[in-house]
Structure formats: structure tokens, C-alpha cells
Amino acid sequence: MRIGHVIGKVTMSIQEEAFRGGRWLVINPVDTEDLNSCIEQQPKLSTQSSLIVYDNIGAGEGDIIGFVEGAEATAPFDDPTPIDAISLAIFDTLKYVAPAN
Amino acid sequence: MLHCQVVGNAVATAKHHSLDGFKMLLCQQLDAEQQPSGTPFIAIDLFGAGMHQKVFVSTDGIGARDIVHDQHSPIRMFIQGIID
């Protein structure tokens, strides 16, 4: 699971029936140097590309979330669903300690 | 399988139910010179890996679903072993 900062949302009036009940979030990945401070203060925009993630755990703008990309994103759905990225966790704390070598 | 080093941890209250009871560790991939490279990511841990220990991380979703005993879990990364 990668770590991202919710920077926006997407609304769609026409979408696959299976997506009902969730929301779509615009995610910007969090850079290594921002990992320790990103919960308390908004991290700077990363140069890594932003992406859209499906969310049904209740994340909103400003949250730091964990998301999974790839075929695993379809696993929570009962039927085959065209989806490539899904949120998994809203982080309360994140601790990064750079290796000393 | 990725050769990684544990560089931190993460705590989340709101999460997918399949993550309940699993420790989430921040892992960073190591390059050929054993130096950390790339952005850290989260893997679930079953073995009690400690800070800065070197580990193998599997990116196999099928294996991860078996480990959490939930075939509807989107988890992908899990620590497969601690390197001596």
C-alpha cells in the first residue's frame, strides 16, 4: 500500500452500479521527507503523479491514506469491477526513521 | 519479492476490516548497494520485524488474501521473512 494525501474529489453522475456508496478521491503521493510531518501539517505537492482512488472507508480532503493499485483493488467487489486503485486506511500516525548508514 | 528495510510504522483506526490485528510497517526498497531507494510503502507484518531490519516483502495479492483469511481483501504487500 502506498501513502497519499487527499487533495480533491471527483463526482460522477453516471458510473458503474458497483461503485454506488463510495467516493472518488484525487490523491497525491507523499514524498519520503514529508512522511513524519504529513499528519499534522499538509505536505507539499509531490512531483510523483496524482491519481484517482475509489474510497469506501470515509476519507476526505486533507486526510493521509493508504491506497493499493492494481488488480487487488477489485478484490472487495463481488463481481468483476473495472477499478485500479482503492483506499485501505486513513492514517492516525506515521513514523519514518531514516536508516543510519 | 522485494528486498526492503523497515523504516517506520503506521497506525490507522479507519481501515479495511481485513487489516484488523495486523501491524503495518513502513518499508523502503534497497538497491544493489543495500542503500534505501524510492518512496517507502506500507506492508503488513506477521513476524514482528523490528526497526531497520532487512526483510523480504511479497507483492502478491493472492498470498496476502490467504494470510488475512479474507478473499475480499485488497491488501497486496506483506512481509514474507526477516533476513539474517
N, CA and C atoms of all chains as a GROMACS GRO file, in nm:
protein
  555
    1MET      N    1   0.085  -0.119   0.000
    1MET     CA    2   0.000   0.000   0.000
    1MET      C    3   0.088   0.123   0.000
    2ARG      N    4   0.057   0.218  -0.084
    2ARG     CA    5   0.133   0.343  -0.091
    2ARG      C    6   0.063   0.449  -0.005
    3ILE      N    7   0.136   0.556   0.023
    3ILE     CA    8   0.082   0.659   0.111
    3ILE      C    9   0.052   0.784   0.028
    4GLY      N   10  -0.069   0.836   0.046
    4GLY     CA   11  -0.108   0.952  -0.033
    4GLY      C   12  -0.186   1.053   0.048
    5HIS      N   13  -0.190   1.174  -0.005
    5HIS     CA   14  -0.258   1.286   0.059
    5HIS      C   15  -0.380   1.318  -0.027
    6VAL      N   16  -0.498   1.326   0.036
    6VAL     CA   17  -0.619   1.354  -0.041
    6VAL      C   18  -0.622   1.503  -0.075
    7ILE      N   19  -0.617   1.536  -0.203
    7ILE     CA   20  -0.614   1.677  -0.243
    7ILE      C   21  -0.741   1.719  -0.318
    8GLY      N   22  -0.836   1.629  -0.333
    8GLY     CA   23  -0.957   1.669  -0.404
    8GLY      C   24  -1.050   1.551  -0.422
    9LYS      N   25  -1.164   1.577  -0.481
    9LYS     CA   26  -1.256   1.467  -0.508
    9LYS      C   27  -1.314   1.479  -0.647
   10VAL      N   28  -1.370   1.369  -0.692
   10VAL     CA   29  -1.430   1.363  -0.825
   10VAL      C   30  -1.574   1.321  -0.807
   11THR      N   31  -1.666   1.387  -0.875
   11THR     CA   32  -1.805   1.339  -0.870
   11THR      C   33  -1.848   1.299  -1.010
   12MET      N   34  -1.925   1.192  -1.015
   12MET     CA   35  -1.973   1.142  -1.143
   12MET      C   36  -2.120   1.109  -1.128
   13SER      N   37  -2.200   1.149  -1.226
   13SER     CA   38  -2.342   1.117  -1.216
   13SER      C   39  -2.371   0.983  -1.282
   14ILE      N   40  -2.292   0.946  -1.379
   14ILE     CA   41  -2.312   0.816  -1.444
   14ILE      C   42  -2.189   0.732  -1.417
   15GLN      N   43  -2.209   0.620  -1.350
   15GLN     CA   44  -2.097   0.532  -1.324
   15GLN      C   45  -2.146   0.390  -1.303
   16GLU      N   46  -2.053   0.297  -1.304
   16GLU     CA   47  -2.080   0.155  -1.282
   16GLU      C   48  -2.160   0.138  -1.152
   17GLU      N   49  -2.261   0.052  -1.158
   17GLU     CA   50  -2.352   0.032  -1.044
   17GLU      C   51  -2.277  -0.011  -0.917
   18ALA      N   52  -2.172  -0.089  -0.933
   18ALA     CA   53  -2.097  -0.143  -0.818
   18ALA      C   54  -2.030  -0.033  -0.736
   19PHE      N   55  -2.011   0.085  -0.794
   19PHE     CA   56  -1.940   0.192  -0.725
   19PHE      C   57  -2.032   0.274  -0.634
   20ARG      N   58  -2.162   0.242  -0.632
   20ARG     CA   59  -2.256   0.316  -0.550
   20ARG      C   60  -2.216   0.306  -0.402
   21GLY      N   61  -2.223   0.418  -0.332
   21GLY     CA   62  -2.190   0.416  -0.190
   21GLY      C   63  -2.049   0.460  -0.158
   22GLY      N   64  -1.965   0.468  -0.259
   22GLY     CA   65  -1.827   0.514  -0.236
   22GLY      C   66  -1.806   0.650  -0.295
   23ARG      N   67  -1.683   0.697  -0.288
   23ARG     CA   68  -1.648   0.826  -0.349
   23ARG      C   69  -1.512   0.814  -0.415
   24TRP      N   70  -1.486   0.911  -0.500
   24TRP     CA   71  -1.358   0.910  -0.573
   24TRP      C   72  -1.274   1.026  -0.523
   25LEU      N   73  -1.150   0.998  -0.490
   25LEU     CA   74  -1.062   1.099  -0.433
   25LEU      C   75  -0.943   1.121  -0.524
   26VAL      N   76  -0.897   1.247  -0.530
   26VAL     CA   77  -0.773   1.278  -0.600
   26VAL      C   78  -0.660   1.268  -0.497
   27ILE      N   79  -0.563   1.185  -0.526
   27ILE     CA   80  -0.455   1.155  -0.432
   27ILE      C   81  -0.322   1.201  -0.488
   28ASN      N   82  -0.244   1.266  -0.403
   28ASN     CA   83  -0.106   1.299  -0.439
   28ASN      C   84  -0.015   1.219  -0.347
   29PRO      N   85   0.076   1.138  -0.401
   29PRO     CA   86   0.163   1.057  -0.314
   29PRO      C   87   0.245   1.148  -0.221
   30VAL      N   88   0.274   1.096  -0.101
   30VAL     CA   89   0.354   1.173  -0.004
   30VAL      C   90   0.501   1.138  -0.023
   31ASP      N   91   0.588   1.240  -0.035
   31ASP     CA   92   0.731   1.216  -0.051
   31ASP      C   93   0.793   1.172   0.081
   32THR      N   94   0.908   1.103   0.072
   32THR     CA   95   0.976   1.048   0.190
   32THR      C   96   0.999   1.154   0.298
   33GLU      N   97   1.045   1.274   0.260
   33GLU     CA   98   1.080   1.376   0.360
   33GLU      C   99   0.958   1.433   0.431
   34ASP      N  100   0.838   1.411   0.375
   34ASP     CA  101   0.716   1.464   0.438
   34ASP      C  102   0.645   1.360   0.524
   35LEU      N  103   0.696   1.236   0.529
   35LEU     CA  104   0.621   1.128   0.595
   35LEU      C  105   0.596   1.156   0.743
   36ASN      N  106   0.696   1.214   0.813
   36ASN     CA  107   0.678   1.237   0.957
   36ASN      C  108   0.585   1.351   0.988
   37SER      N  109   0.578   1.451   0.901
   37SER     CA  110   0.500   1.572   0.932
   37SER      C  111   0.365   1.576   0.863
   38CYS      N  112   0.337   1.479   0.773
   38CYS     CA  113   0.218   1.493   0.688
   38CYS      C  114   0.087   1.484   0.764
   39ILE      N  115   0.084   1.417   0.880
   39ILE     CA  116  -0.042   1.407   0.954
   39ILE      C  117  -0.078   1.542   1.017
   40GLU      N  118   0.024   1.611   1.074
   40GLU     CA  119  -0.001   1.738   1.143
   40GLU      C  120  -0.020   1.853   1.044
   41GLN      N  121   0.067   1.860   0.945
   41GLN     CA  122   0.054   1.970   0.850
   41GLN      C  123   0.054   1.917   0.708
   42GLN      N  124  -0.020   1.989   0.625
   42GLN     CA  125  -0.040   1.947   0.487
   42GLN      C  126   0.095   1.934   0.416
   43PRO      N  127   0.125   1.817   0.357
   43PRO     CA  128   0.253   1.804   0.286
   43PRO      C  129   0.252   1.883   0.156
   44LYS      N  130   0.372   1.915   0.110
   44LYS     CA  131   0.381   1.987  -0.018
   44LYS      C  132   0.344   1.891  -0.132
   45LEU      N  133   0.306   1.949  -0.244
   45LEU     CA  134   0.268   1.867  -0.358
   45LEU      C  135   0.390   1.789  -0.407
   46SER      N  136   0.372   1.660  -0.427
   46SER     CA  137   0.481   1.576  -0.474
   46SER      C  138   0.493   1.587  -0.626
   47THR      N  139   0.614   1.561  -0.677
   47THR     CA  140   0.632   1.557  -0.822
   47THR      C  141   0.584   1.423  -0.879
   48GLN      N  142   0.560   1.325  -0.790
   48GLN     CA  143   0.501   1.198  -0.836
   48GLN      C  144   0.360   1.227  -0.885
   49SER      N  145   0.317   1.153  -0.986
   49SER     CA  146   0.188   1.188  -1.044
   49SER      C  147   0.070   1.155  -0.952
   50SER      N  148  -0.029   1.244  -0.954
   50SER     CA  149  -0.150   1.224  -0.875
   50SER      C  150  -0.236   1.118  -0.941
   51LEU      N  151  -0.327   1.062  -0.864
   51LEU     CA  152  -0.415   0.961  -0.922
   51LEU      C  153  -0.552   0.966  -0.855
   52ILE      N  154  -0.647   0.898  -0.917
   52ILE     CA  155  -0.783   0.891  -0.862
   52ILE      C  156  -0.799   0.755  -0.796
   53VAL      N  157  -0.854   0.758  -0.674
   53VAL     CA  158  -0.868   0.637  -0.595
   53VAL      C  159  -1.014   0.624  -0.551
   54TYR      N  160  -1.067   0.501  -0.554
   54TYR     CA  161  -1.201   0.476  -0.503
   54TYR      C  162  -1.193   0.460  -0.352
   55ASP      N  163  -1.290   0.518  -0.280
   55ASP     CA  164  -1.284   0.513  -0.134
   55ASP      C  165  -1.418   0.474  -0.077
   56ASN      N  166  -1.420   0.374   0.013
   56ASN     CA  167  -1.544   0.350   0.089
   56ASN      C  168  -1.517   0.335   0.239
   57ILE      N  169  -1.406   0.392   0.285
   57ILE     CA  170  -1.381   0.393   0.429
   57ILE      C  171  -1.406   0.532   0.489
   58GLY      N  172  -1.439   0.629   0.406
   58GLY     CA  173  -1.477   0.760   0.458
   58GLY      C  174  -1.368   0.864   0.463
   59ALA      N  175  -1.270   0.856   0.376
   59ALA     CA  176  -1.163   0.957   0.374
   59ALA      C  177  -1.214   1.086   0.309
   60GLY      N  178  -1.155   1.198   0.349
   60GLY     CA  179  -1.193   1.326   0.291
   60GLY      C  180  -1.069   1.410   0.264
   61GLU      N  181  -1.095   1.528   0.210
   61GLU     CA  182  -0.983   1.616   0.175
   61GLU      C  183  -0.894   1.645   0.295
   62GLY      N  184  -0.762   1.636   0.276
   62GLY     CA  185  -0.665   1.661   0.382
   62GLY      C  186  -0.618   1.536   0.453
   63ASP      N  187  -0.691   1.424   0.440
   63ASP     CA  188  -0.651   1.301   0.508
   63ASP      C  189  -0.528   1.239   0.440
   64ILE      N  190  -0.451   1.166   0.522
   64ILE     CA  191  -0.341   1.086   0.469
   64ILE      C  192  -0.388   0.942   0.466
   65ILE      N  193  -0.391   0.884   0.349
   65ILE     CA  194  -0.449   0.750   0.335
   65ILE      C  195  -0.348   0.652   0.276
   66GLY      N  196  -0.378   0.524   0.295
   66GLY     CA  197  -0.302   0.419   0.228
   66GLY      C  198  -0.387   0.367   0.114
   67PHE      N  199  -0.329   0.351  -0.002
   67PHE     CA  200  -0.406   0.301  -0.116
   67PHE      C  201  -0.328   0.191  -0.187
   68VAL      N  202  -0.405   0.105  -0.253
   68VAL     CA  203  -0.347  -0.007  -0.326
   68VAL      C  204  -0.381   0.010  -0.474
   69GLU      N  205  -0.282  -0.014  -0.557
   69GLU     CA  206  -0.304  -0.006  -0.702
   69GLU      C  207  -0.295  -0.146  -0.762
   70GLY      N  208  -0.366  -0.169  -0.867
   70GLY     CA  209  -0.355  -0.295  -0.938
   70GLY      C  210  -0.478  -0.383  -0.924
   71ALA      N  211  -0.464  -0.507  -0.964
   71ALA     CA  212  -0.578  -0.600  -0.966
   71ALA      C  213  -0.638  -0.620  -0.828
   72GLU      N  214  -0.556  -0.605  -0.722
   72GLU     CA  215  -0.605  -0.625  -0.586
   72GLU      C  216  -0.718  -0.527  -0.552
   73ALA      N  217  -0.722  -0.413  -0.621
   73ALA     CA  218  -0.826  -0.314  -0.594
   73ALA      C  219  -0.966  -0.368  -0.625
   74THR      N  220  -0.975  -0.471  -0.708
   74THR     CA  221  -1.106  -0.526  -0.743
   74THR      C  222  -1.153  -0.628  -0.640
   75ALA      N  223  -1.064  -0.672  -0.551
   75ALA     CA  224  -1.096  -0.782  -0.458
   75ALA      C  225  -1.218  -0.756  -0.369
   76PRO      N  226  -1.240  -0.634  -0.315
   76PRO     CA  227  -1.355  -0.614  -0.226
   76PRO      C  228  -1.490  -0.626  -0.297
   77PHE      N  229  -1.492  -0.622  -0.428
   77PHE     CA  230  -1.619  -0.625  -0.501
   77PHE      C  231  -1.659  -0.769  -0.532
   78ASP      N  232  -1.791  -0.793  -0.530
   78ASP     CA  233  -1.839  -0.928  -0.552
   78ASP      C  234  -1.824  -0.972  -0.697
   79ASP      N  235  -1.852  -0.878  -0.789
   79ASP     CA  236  -1.845  -0.910  -0.930
   79ASP      C  237  -1.723  -0.844  -0.991
   80PRO      N  238  -1.678  -0.893  -1.107
   80PRO     CA  239  -1.566  -0.826  -1.174
   80PRO      C  240  -1.597  -0.678  -1.194
   81THR      N  241  -1.508  -0.590  -1.149
   81THR     CA  242  -1.534  -0.447  -1.148
   81THR      C  243  -1.413  -0.375  -1.208
   82PRO      N  244  -1.440  -0.279  -1.297
   82PRO     CA  245  -1.327  -0.209  -1.360
   82PRO      C  246  -1.269  -0.103  -1.266
   83ILE      N  247  -1.177  -0.139  -1.182
   83ILE     CA  248  -1.118  -0.045  -1.088
   83ILE      C  249  -0.971  -0.080  -1.067
   84ASP      N  250  -0.889   0.020  -1.048
   84ASP     CA  251  -0.744   0.000  -1.044
   84ASP      C  252  -0.679   0.055  -0.918
   85ALA      N  253  -0.751   0.134  -0.839
   85ALA     CA  254  -0.689   0.188  -0.717
   85ALA      C  255  -0.797   0.206  -0.612
   86ILE      N  256  -0.768   0.166  -0.488
   86ILE     CA  257  -0.867   0.174  -0.380
   86ILE      C  258  -0.797   0.213  -0.251
   87SER      N  259  -0.869   0.288  -0.167
   87SER     CA  260  -0.810   0.327  -0.038
   87SER      C  261  -0.832   0.216   0.064
   88LEU      N  262  -0.739   0.202   0.157
   88LEU     CA  263  -0.744   0.094   0.256
   88LEU      C  264  -0.747   0.144   0.398
   89ALA      N  265  -0.680   0.256   0.424
   89ALA     CA  266  -0.666   0.300   0.563
   89ALA      C  267  -0.649   0.452   0.566
   90ILE      N  268  -0.706   0.513   0.673
   90ILE     CA  269  -0.681   0.655   0.699
   90ILE      C  270  -0.583   0.658   0.817
   91PHE      N  271  -0.465   0.711   0.797
   91PHE     CA  272  -0.362   0.701   0.899
   91PHE      C  273  -0.381   0.802   1.011
   92ASP      N  274  -0.362   0.753   1.136
   92ASP     CA  275  -0.363   0.840   1.254
   92ASP      C  276  -0.221   0.884   1.286
   93THR      N  277  -0.126   0.792   1.276
   93THR     CA  278   0.016   0.827   1.296
   93THR      C  279   0.099   0.758   1.190
   94LEU      N  280   0.208   0.823   1.155
   94LEU     CA  281   0.306   0.768   1.062
   94LEU      C  282   0.443   0.802   1.119
   95LYS      N  283   0.529   0.702   1.130
   95LYS     CA  284   0.664   0.731   1.179
   95LYS      C  285   0.765   0.681   1.078
   96TYR      N  286   0.854   0.770   1.038
   96TYR     CA  287   0.962   0.731   0.946
   96TYR      C  288   1.095   0.762   1.012
   97VAL      N  289   1.181   0.662   1.021
   97VAL     CA  290   1.316   0.683   1.076
   97VAL      C  291   1.414   0.641   0.967
   98ALA      N  292   1.486   0.738   0.912
   98ALA     CA  293   1.579   0.709   0.804
   98ALA      C  294   1.690   0.617   0.855
   99PRO      N  295   1.727   0.513   0.778
   99PRO     CA  296   1.836   0.424   0.820
   99PRO      C  297   1.965   0.503   0.838
  100ALA      N  298   2.048   0.462   0.934
  100ALA     CA  299   2.165   0.541   0.972
  100ALA      C  300   2.288   0.517   0.885
  101ASN      N  301   2.279   0.429   0.783
  101ASN     CA  302   2.400   0.406   0.703
  101ASN      C  303   2.408   0.508   0.595
  102MET      N  304   0.899  -1.048  -0.509
  102MET     CA  305   0.959  -1.030  -0.377
  102MET      C  306   1.057  -0.915  -0.380
  103LEU      N  307   1.041  -0.824  -0.286
  103LEU     CA  308   1.128  -0.706  -0.281
  103LEU      C  309   1.220  -0.715  -0.159
  104HIS      N  310   1.344  -0.674  -0.179
  104HIS     CA  311   1.440  -0.668  -0.069
  104HIS      C  312   1.426  -0.529  -0.007
  105CYS      N  313   1.381  -0.524   0.118
  105CYS     CA  314   1.346  -0.395   0.179
  105CYS      C  315   1.406  -0.382   0.318
  106GLN      N  316   1.397  -0.262   0.370
  106GLN     CA  317   1.435  -0.235   0.508
  106GLN      C  318   1.316  -0.170   0.578
  107VAL      N  319   1.292  -0.210   0.702
  107VAL     CA  320   1.183  -0.149   0.779
  107VAL      C  321   1.229  -0.010   0.822
  108VAL      N  322   1.150   0.092   0.789
  108VAL     CA  323   1.192   0.229   0.820
  108VAL      C  324   1.088   0.304   0.905
  109GLY      N  325   0.988   0.233   0.956
  109GLY     CA  326   0.890   0.304   1.038
  109GLY      C  327   0.763   0.223   1.053
  110ASN      N  328   0.662   0.287   1.111
  110ASN     CA  329   0.535   0.217   1.124
  110ASN      C  330   0.420   0.314   1.104
  111ALA      N  331   0.301   0.258   1.095
  111ALA     CA  332   0.181   0.340   1.073
  111ALA      C  333   0.067   0.284   1.156
  112VAL      N  334  -0.020   0.372   1.204
  112VAL     CA  335  -0.138   0.332   1.280
  112VAL      C  336  -0.260   0.395   1.214
  113ALA      N  337  -0.364   0.315   1.199
  113ALA     CA  338  -0.488   0.366   1.140
  113ALA      C  339  -0.608   0.308   1.214
  114THR      N  340  -0.702   0.393   1.248
  114THR     CA  341  -0.827   0.345   1.311
  114THR      C  342  -0.927   0.307   1.203
  115ALA      N  343  -0.947   0.398   1.108
  115ALA     CA  344  -1.039   0.370   0.997
  115ALA      C  345  -0.961   0.295   0.890
  116LYS      N  346  -0.994   0.169   0.872
  116LYS     CA  347  -0.922   0.089   0.773
  116LYS      C  348  -1.010  -0.025   0.726
  117HIS      N  349  -0.968  -0.089   0.618
  117HIS     CA  350  -1.040  -0.206   0.568
  117HIS      C  351  -1.038  -0.314   0.677
  118HIS      N  352  -1.152  -0.381   0.699
  118HIS     CA  353  -1.162  -0.473   0.814
  118HIS      C  354  -1.061  -0.586   0.808
  119SER      N  355  -1.012  -0.618   0.688
  119SER     CA  356  -0.915  -0.727   0.678
  119SER      C  357  -0.780  -0.690   0.739
  120LEU      N  358  -0.757  -0.561   0.765
  120LEU     CA  359  -0.630  -0.517   0.824
  120LEU      C  360  -0.631  -0.527   0.977
  121ASP      N  361  -0.749  -0.553   1.035
  121ASP     CA  362  -0.759  -0.557   1.181
  121ASP      C  363  -0.664  -0.661   1.239
  122GLY      N  364  -0.587  -0.621   1.339
  122GLY     CA  365  -0.499  -0.715   1.407
  122GLY      C  366  -0.362  -0.730   1.344
  123PHE      N  367  -0.340  -0.665   1.232
  123PHE     CA  368  -0.208  -0.674   1.169
  123PHE      C  369  -0.130  -0.545   1.188
  124LYS      N  370   0.000  -0.562   1.212
  124LYS     CA  371   0.087  -0.448   1.226
  124LYS      C  372   0.121  -0.395   1.087
  125MET      N  373   0.120  -0.263   1.073
  125MET     CA  374   0.156  -0.204   0.944
  125MET      C  375   0.293  -0.138   0.957
  126LEU      N  376   0.388  -0.182   0.877
  126LEU     CA  377   0.523  -0.128   0.884
  126LEU      C  378   0.556  -0.055   0.755
  127LEU      N  379   0.631   0.053   0.773
  127LEU     CA  380   0.680   0.130   0.660
  127LEU      C  381   0.807   0.062   0.609
  128CYS      N  382   0.810   0.025   0.484
  128CYS     CA  383   0.926  -0.044   0.427
  128CYS      C  384   0.978   0.036   0.308
  129GLN      N  385   1.110   0.033   0.292
  129GLN     CA  386   1.172   0.102   0.179
  129GLN      C  387   1.260   0.002   0.105
  130GLN      N  388   1.250   0.002  -0.025
  130GLN     CA  389   1.325  -0.094  -0.104
  130GLN      C  390   1.474  -0.061  -0.101
  131LEU      N  391   1.560  -0.165  -0.108
  131LEU     CA  392   1.705  -0.146  -0.108
  131LEU      C  393   1.759  -0.171  -0.248
  132ASP      N  394   1.858  -0.090  -0.286
  132ASP     CA  395   1.918  -0.110  -0.418
  132ASP      C  396   2.034  -0.210  -0.408
  133ALA      N  397   2.108  -0.228  -0.516
  133ALA     CA  398   2.216  -0.328  -0.520
  133ALA      C  399   2.325  -0.299  -0.417
  134GLU      N  400   2.342  -0.170  -0.380
  134GLU     CA  401   2.443  -0.133  -0.278
  134GLU      C  402   2.383  -0.134  -0.138
  135GLN      N  403   2.266  -0.193  -0.122
  135GLN     CA  404   2.197  -0.201   0.007
  135GLN      C  405   2.157  -0.065   0.060
  136GLN      N  406   2.145   0.032  -0.027
  136GLN     CA  407   2.101   0.165   0.014
  136GLN      C  408   1.951   0.178  -0.011
  137PRO      N  409   1.878   0.243   0.080
  137PRO     CA  410   1.734   0.261   0.058
  137PRO      C  411   1.709   0.345  -0.067
  138SER      N  412   1.613   0.306  -0.145
  138SER     CA  413   1.580   0.384  -0.265
  138SER      C  414   1.431   0.385  -0.286
  139GLY      N  415   1.382   0.492  -0.341
  139GLY     CA  416   1.240   0.501  -0.371
  139GLY      C  417   1.158   0.544  -0.250
  140THR      N  418   1.029   0.564  -0.272
  140THR     CA  419   0.939   0.610  -0.167
  140THR      C  420   0.895   0.491  -0.081
  141PRO      N  421   0.897   0.505   0.053
  141PRO     CA  422   0.853   0.396   0.138
  141PRO      C  423   0.705   0.362   0.117
  142PHE      N  424   0.671   0.239   0.145
  142PHE     CA  425   0.531   0.194   0.134
  142PHE      C  426   0.498   0.111   0.258
  143ILE      N  427   0.371   0.075   0.273
  143ILE     CA  428   0.327   0.001   0.390
  143ILE      C  429   0.310  -0.147   0.357
  144ALA      N  430   0.363  -0.233   0.443
  144ALA     CA  431   0.340  -0.377   0.430
  144ALA      C  432   0.290  -0.430   0.564
  145ILE      N  433   0.207  -0.533   0.561
  145ILE     CA  434   0.163  -0.591   0.688
  145ILE      C  435   0.267  -0.692   0.735
  146ASP      N  436   0.277  -0.704   0.867
  146ASP     CA  437   0.384  -0.783   0.928
  146ASP      C  438   0.326  -0.890   1.017
  147LEU      N  439   0.371  -1.015   1.001
  147LEU     CA  440   0.325  -1.125   1.085
  147LEU      C  441   0.434  -1.175   1.177
  148PHE      N  442   0.557  -1.132   1.154
  148PHE     CA  443   0.670  -1.194   1.222
  148PHE      C  444   0.731  -1.105   1.329
  149GLY      N  445   0.684  -0.984   1.345
  149GLY     CA  446   0.742  -0.894   1.444
  149GLY      C  447   0.875  -0.836   1.399
  150ALA      N  448   0.883  -0.795   1.275
  150ALA     CA  449   1.006  -0.733   1.225
  150ALA      C  450   1.031  -0.602   1.298
  151GLY      N  451   1.157  -0.575   1.331
  151GLY     CA  452   1.192  -0.455   1.407
  151GLY      C  453   1.242  -0.345   1.317
  152MET      N  454   1.256  -0.227   1.377
  152MET     CA  455   1.302  -0.110   1.304
  152MET      C  456   1.440  -0.135   1.241
  153HIS      N  457   1.453  -0.101   1.115
  153HIS     CA  458   1.576  -0.109   1.036
  153HIS      C  459   1.622  -0.252   1.008
  154GLN      N  460   1.535  -0.350   1.036
  154GLN     CA  461   1.568  -0.486   0.995
  154GLN      C  462   1.543  -0.501   0.846
  155LYS      N  463   1.623  -0.589   0.785
  155LYS     CA  464   1.606  -0.613   0.642
  155LYS      C  465   1.508  -0.728   0.624
  156VAL      N  466   1.416  -0.710   0.532
  156VAL     CA  467   1.307  -0.806   0.516
  156VAL      C  468   1.280  -0.831   0.367
  157PHE      N  469   1.213  -0.941   0.340
  157PHE     CA  470   1.158  -0.965   0.207
  157PHE      C  471   1.011  -0.929   0.210
  158VAL      N  472   0.968  -0.852   0.112
  158VAL     CA  473   0.828  -0.815   0.104
  158VAL      C  474   0.769  -0.876  -0.023
  159SER      N  475   0.658  -0.945  -0.009
  159SER     CA  476   0.590  -1.002  -0.124
  159SER      C  477   0.487  -0.903  -0.175
  160THR      N  478   0.472  -0.894  -0.307
  160THR     CA  479   0.372  -0.804  -0.366
  160THR      C  480   0.256  -0.885  -0.423
  161ASP      N  481   0.241  -1.007  -0.375
  161ASP     CA  482   0.142  -1.098  -0.433
  161ASP      C  483   0.008  -1.087  -0.359
  162GLY      N  484  -0.091  -1.037  -0.426
  162GLY     CA  485  -0.222  -1.019  -0.364
  162GLY      C  486  -0.289  -1.150  -0.324
  163ILE      N  487  -0.266  -1.256  -0.402
  163ILE     CA  488  -0.330  -1.384  -0.370
  163ILE      C  489  -0.276  -1.435  -0.237
  164GLY      N  490  -0.144  -1.428  -0.220
  164GLY     CA  491  -0.082  -1.470  -0.094
  164GLY      C  492  -0.130  -1.386   0.022
  165ALA      N  493  -0.143  -1.254  -0.001
  165ALA     CA  494  -0.187  -1.164   0.106
  165ALA      C  495  -0.330  -1.197   0.148
  166ARG      N  496  -0.414  -1.229   0.052
  166ARG     CA  497  -0.554  -1.263   0.085
  166ARG      C  498  -0.560  -1.392   0.168
  167ASP      N  499  -0.472  -1.486   0.139
  167ASP     CA  500  -0.467  -1.610   0.218
  167ASP      C  501  -0.421  -1.580   0.361
  168ILE      N  502  -0.324  -1.491   0.375
  168ILE     CA  503  -0.269  -1.461   0.507
  168ILE      C  504  -0.372  -1.394   0.597
  169VAL      N  505  -0.451  -1.303   0.540
  169VAL     CA  506  -0.552  -1.235   0.623
  169VAL      C  507  -0.684  -1.313   0.628
  170HIS      N  508  -0.688  -1.429   0.563
  170HIS     CA  509  -0.808  -1.514   0.559
  170HIS      C  510  -0.931  -1.435   0.515
  171ASP      N  511  -0.915  -1.353   0.412
  171ASP     CA  512  -1.028  -1.277   0.359
  171ASP      C  513  -1.007  -1.266   0.208
  172GLN      N  514  -1.091  -1.338   0.133
  172GLN     CA  515  -1.075  -1.338  -0.013
  172GLN      C  516  -1.123  -1.208  -0.076
  173HIS      N  517  -1.178  -1.117   0.005
  173HIS     CA  518  -1.220  -0.987  -0.047
  173HIS      C  519  -1.129  -0.875   0.003
  174SER      N  520  -1.010  -0.909   0.043
  174SER     CA  521  -0.917  -0.807   0.094
  174SER      C  522  -0.832  -0.751  -0.019
  175PRO      N  523  -0.819  -0.618  -0.028
  175PRO     CA  524  -0.732  -0.560  -0.132
  175PRO      C  525  -0.585  -0.550  -0.091
  176ILE      N  526  -0.548  -0.609   0.021
  176ILE     CA  527  -0.408  -0.600   0.067
  176ILE      C  528  -0.316  -0.668  -0.034
  177ARG      N  529  -0.199  -0.609  -0.054
  177ARG     CA  530  -0.106  -0.663  -0.152
  177ARG      C  531   0.033  -0.689  -0.094
  178MET      N  532   0.085  -0.597  -0.015
  178MET     CA  533   0.221  -0.609   0.035
  178MET      C  534   0.222  -0.675   0.173
  179PHE      N  535   0.302  -0.779   0.191
  179PHE     CA  536   0.319  -0.836   0.325
  179PHE      C  537   0.463  -0.880   0.343
  180ILE      N  538   0.511  -0.873   0.467
  180ILE     CA  539   0.648  -0.915   0.496
  180ILE      C  540   0.651  -1.067   0.502
  181GLN      N  541   0.739  -1.122   0.420
  181GLN     CA  542   0.742  -1.266   0.399
  181GLN      C  543   0.848  -1.331   0.488
  182GLY      N  544   0.950  -1.253   0.524
  182GLY     CA  545   1.055  -1.309   0.606
  182GLY      C  546   1.154  -1.202   0.648
  183ILE      N  547   1.225  -1.230   0.758
  183ILE     CA  548   1.327  -1.136   0.807
  183ILE      C  549   1.463  -1.193   0.769
  184ILE      N  550   1.547  -1.110   0.708
  184ILE     CA  551   1.676  -1.157   0.657
  184ILE      C  552   1.781  -1.155   0.767
  185ASP      N  553   1.851  -1.269   0.786
  185ASP     CA  554   1.961  -1.275   0.884
  185ASP      C  555   2.088  -1.217   0.822
   0.00000   0.00000   0.00000
